[in-house]
Amino acid sequence: MHIDELPDSDNLLVQKGNQLHLAILIIVAAFAVAYSLLHWANNNLHQALASALLIPTTLIAYALYRWVNPTFSKIFNLIAVSAVISEMAFHAGQNTFVLVFFAPVLVSTLIVFQGRQTKLGYVLVGLTLIYLTGLLILGKDIRSVRVYTEAELELEQGINLLGALIVIVTEVIYILFLGNKFQAELIEIQKELWEKNLEVRTTMETRDKIISVMSHDIRSPLHLSQSGLSYLEEEETEEEKKHIIRELSIRIGGILKLVDNLLLWSRSQSQNLQVNKTQISSENVEQMIDGILVLQANDKVNFEKRIEHAWIIEADKNMLEAIFRNLISNAIKFSADQGVVEIRAQSENGIATFSIRDNGIGMSPEIVEKIRQGMGYTTLGTKKEKGYGIGLRLVCEFIKLHQSKLEIDSTPGKGTQFFFRFPLLNAA
């Protein structure tokens, strides 16, 4: 559910009122059946027929709710029930307490008109009270059609009072049940909003970091590169020129890698990044790694590459290359002088396992956990190399898009090993 799809409080209250209305229709229909049978057994045919009249009216109210408009259904049900109670009162007389049924009618009117319909509910309750007052005043001069014995009158009074009480209690019980149900739904909505809020906060934090990178960490090396080019225009020794060119190459290579990661990260966050899997052989993987090593080769580390052959996987080539590029770059960054970076790819039991290991400074368990959770983390390398916390996040996301996960084995002071696994194509 997206944030713009979440219902507001008024909508939720209207929905609650509508559900209560349906429950009240069922209660009215059930009560009408019970009262009709009771009056029939008591040989009070007129009251039995009047009570039975509520059954078709509830069906009409339901049809209005289902195919016309819930508000029309509520108003129709209020008018129909009030009319039936009035007719029963004029026939049986006020002394049977039949008008007590207006109590659950007023309660139900208040609870079915919720949210933006609350004012309408108040108006209808006010009109119903005026109508009830008129019945009470006029009823004094109207004699009941039927003459009751004292025992029959007491029985009728007891039945009406008990019936009205049962209806009110039933309505209250259902209100409590539905209230708990809506409370659970609100808790779920609150949870979704909280999760969305966390996503937005994380995105904004990363955005701020990227803005910082774009404004300083890209502009600064470009400015230095420009200064270096201007310096080359002056007459210097060949050794100085070679040194400046080498430094410019390193800086520009770092900028290109950062820009590539920023573009990939931006695409992944906008959900426009698609996984285009193709068949990639062990030879393709070795060529991919060789190309990365050529671009990242330096005097700081020695590379050891061990690639087993004769296997094929399905993966997105660009993502796989980005994974290797960032993991190898990370290993170089945290390796000591003349350190060793091992790159392995082997297959066993239908699984291809890729690993990049260094014998550098290692990481603490807290840092490892942050990386596993896809959180950005960066620190200076062994030669004060800067990082931006984007590379490893990309690695985690890209591996996850291949239904796998990045695993980390690291010991402070001894080094780190990153590894991940892809299933072999047509593995037995």
N, C-alpha and C positions, 0 to 999 in steps of 0.2 A: 504494500500500500504506500502510495506516494503522499507527501505531506499535503498537497493540494486536494487529495482525495479523502482526507480525514474529515469526518462529520463534525460540525460545530455543535455546541451545547444545545442550541435550540432544536436542531435536527434530531439529536438524540432524544430530547424530551418529547418531541412530537411522535417519534417512533415508539417510545415507551407508552405514551397515551393511546396510540393506535393498537398496540398489543393488549393493553388493558381493556380497550373497547371490545376487542374480539373475545376476551375472556368473559366480559360482562354479558355479551350476547349469549354465550354458552350457559352462563349462570341463569339468565332470564329464561332461556328455553327450558332448562332443566327444572327450574322452579315452576314454570307454567305447567309442565307435564305433571309434576308432583301435586300441585294445587288442584288441577283439573280432576285428577283421580280421587283426591281427598274429598272435594266437594261432591263429586259424583257418588262416592260411597256414602256421603252424608245426605244424599237426596236433595242437594242444592244445585239444581241443574243450571240455573242462570249464572251462578258464580263459576260453575265448572266451564260453561261455554265462554264466559268472559276471560277466564284464565287461559283457556285453550287458544283464544284469539292472539295471545302473545307469541305463539309458535310461528304462524306465518309472518308476523311482523318482524321477528328476528331473522327469518330467512330473507325477507325483503331488505332489511338493514345490512345483512351480509352481502347480498348482491350489490347494493349500492357501494359498500366498502370495496368490493373486489373489482367492479367494472365501471363505477362512476367516480366517486370521491369519498375518502374516509370521513371528511368533515360533514358532508351531507348525510352519511350513514349515522353519525353520532347524533345529529340534530333530529333526524327521523326517528331514531330509537327513543330519544327523550320525549318527543311528542306522542309517539305511539304508547309508550308505557304510562305516561301521565294520563292519556285519554282512557286507557283501560282501567286504571286505578280510580279515575273520576267516575266512570260508569258503575264500577263496583260499589263505590261509596254512595252514589245516589240510589242504588238498588238496595244495598244492605243497611245503609244508615251510618252516621258517624259513630254511633255507640258501639259498633263492631271494631273500631280502631283501624279500619282498613286504610285510612289516610296515613297511617304510620309508615306505609311503604314509600312515602315521599322522602323519608330519611335516607335510605340507600340510593334513591334516585338523585338526591342532591349531592351525596358523597361521590357517586360515580361520575356525575357531571363535572365536578371539580377535578377528578383525577384523570379523566380521559382527554381533557383539553389542557395540554401542557405546552411549554415553550412559547413560541410566537402565538399560540392559540389561547393563552391564558386569559387574556382580556375577554375574548369571546365566551370563554367558560364562565367568567364572572357575570357577564351580561345575562347568559342563559339561566344561571342560578338565581339571579335577581328576578327575572321574569317568572321563573318557576315558583319562587317564594310569594310573589304577588298573586299568582294564580292559586296557590295553596291557601293563602289568606282569604281570597274570595270564596273558595270552596268551604272553608271553615265558617265564614259568615253566612253564606247562603244555606249551608247544610243544616243550620238550626231550624229553618222553616220547612225543610223537606223531610217528609216521613219516609221511612224505609218501606219498600214494597212488601217485603216479607215480615211477618210477625214472629219474633223469636221467643221461645220460652227462656226462662232464666238460665237453665243449664245450657241450652244451645247458644245463648249470647255469650256466656262465659267461655264456652268452647271456641266460638268464633274469635273472640277477643284474644284468647291464648294462642290460637293458631296464627293469627295475624302478627301479633307481637313476636312470637317465636320465629315466624317466617322472615320478618324484617330483620331480626337479629342475625339469623343464619346468613342472609344475603350480605349484610355488612361485614360479618366476620370472614366470610369467603372472599369478599373483595379485599379486605385488609391482608389476608394470608397471601393472596396472589400478588398484591402490591409488594409485599416483603420479598416474595420469591423473585419477581421480576426486577426489583431493586437490586438484589444480590447479583442477578444475571448481568444487569447493565453496569454494575460496579466492576465486575470481572472484565467486561468489555472495555471499560474506561481504563482499567489497569493495563490491559494489553495495548491500548492506543497510547497511553503514557509511556509504556516501554518502547514502542516503535518510535515515538517522538524523541525519547532519550537517545536511542540508537542513531537516529537521523542527526540529532544534535552533535553526537560524538563524531559522526562522519564529517559533518560540516566543519567542526572545530579542527579535525585532523587535516582536512583539505585546506582550510584557511592558514593553518600553521605551515603546511608545506608550500602554499602559495607565497606566504611571507618570506620563507627561506629562499624560494626561487627568485623572488624579486631582489632579495639581498645578493644572491649569487649573480644575477644579471647586472645589478648596478655596480658591483664591486669586483667580484672574483672573475668576471669575464672582461670587464672594462680595463682592470688593472694590467693583466698580462698582455692585452692588446696594445695598451699604451706603452708597455715596456718593449713589445715587439717593434712598434713603430720607432721608438727611440733607438733600438738596436739597428734597424735598417738605416736610420739616419747616420748612425755611427759608422756603419760599413761604407758609407759614401766617402768618408774621410780616408786618408791614406794610413793604413795600419799594416802590421806584419801579417803574413799568412797564418801564423799560429793564432793570433788574436782573432782574425776573421773566422777561422774554423771554430774557435771556441764560441764566438757569438752566434754563428750559424747553428751550431749544435744546440745551444740554449734556446734559440728561437724555434727550432724544430720541436724540442721537448715541450715548450710552452704552447705552441700551436696544436700539437698532438693532444695535449691535455684539454685544450679548449674544444677541439673537435669531438673528443670523447664525451665531454660534459654536455655539449649541444645535442649529440645523439641521444644521450640518456634523458635529457630534458624533453626532447621531442617524443621519445618512446613513453616516458612517464605521462606526458600531457595526453597522448592518445589513449593510454590505458585508463586514465581518470575520466575521460569524456565518454568512455564505453564505445568508442569507435574502433578499438583495436580488435581485430579478428584473428583467430588462430587458423592459419592456412597450412595444414599439415601436408607434407610430402615425404616420400621415401628417402631416407638419408642413410647411406652405408657407412661402414667403419672407415672406408677410404675417404669419403666426403668429410667426415668428422676430423680425420687427421689433417686433411688439407686446410680445413677451417682453422684448426689450432695452429698449424704452421704459419698461416697468414697473420694471425694475431701475434704470435711470437716474434715475427719479423718486425712488426710495427712497435712492439713493446720491448724489444731486446735492449739491454744496457749492461754496463759493467758491474752493476750492483749484485745481480743474482745469476745463478746457473740453472738451466732448465733440464729436467729429466722427463722425457715423454715415453709412455708405455701404452701403446694402442693395440689391443687384440683385434684381429681382422675376421672377416667372413660373418658379419652380422648386419642387420638392417633394422632401423627404427622408423617410426612415423613421428615427425615433429615439424614445427614451424622453423624453417631455416634461419630466418632473421632473429627470432627470439633465442634460438639455441646459440647463435653466434654472440648475441648480447650477453647471454648467461656466461659463456666462457670468457668473453672479453672482460667483464666486470670482476669475475672471480680471480682470473689471472692477474689483473691489475691490482686487486686487493692484496693478493699474495705477495706481489712485488713490493707494494707499499710498506708492508709490515715485516719484510725480511731484512735481516742484518746484512752487512757487506759480505759478499761471497757466500751468501745463503743459497739454499737449494729450494726450487719450486718443482714439485712433482705433479705431473698431469697424467692421469690414468683413465683408461676406458676399457672395460672388460665385460664379458657376458657370461652368465651362469644361470641355469634353471629358467631360461626364458626372459631374463632381465638383463638389461645393459646398465652397468653402474659406472658413473663418471665421478672422478674425485680430483680435487686440486688441494695439495698439501704444501704448507711452508713450515720452516723451522724458525719462525720469527718470534715476536714478542707475545703472541697468544692473546686470549681474551678471558675476562672473568665470566663466571656463570651468569651474572646479571646482564652483561652485554649480550651474551649468547641468547638469552631468553628474549631480549628486546628484538634482536634480529629475527628470531623464529616467529615472533608475533607480527612481523612486517613493519616494525617501527623504525623510523629513520635514526641512524646513529653514525656519528663521525668523530674521528680523532686524528691527530697528526701522526704521520708515518715515522719510520725510523730516521729519515732524513728531513723531517719537518714537512713532508708532503701533505698538502691540504686535501681533505675529502669533503663531500657534500651530502652524504647520507642518502643519496638517491640510487646509487648502483646496486647495493644489496637489496633494497626494497624492490627494485625492478626484477632482480633475480628471483626473489620469493614469489612475486606476482606471476612471472612468466612460467616458473616451474609449476605453480598451482594451476595455471591454465592448461597444463598438460596432465592434470590429475595426479600430480606427484607433490613432493615437498622437499625443501632444502633441509638437509641434516648437517649438524655441526658438531665437531669433536675438537675441543680447544683446551689447552692447558697454559696458564700464564707462564711466560718465560720459556716455553718449549715449542710453541707453534700451534697452528690451526689446520684442520682439514674440513673442507666443504665437500659434500657429496650428495648426489641425487640419482634417481633411478627411473628409467623409461622401459616399458615392456618392448620386447623384440617383436618385430613383425612376423606373423604366422608362427609364433612360438608354440611348441607342442605342450 
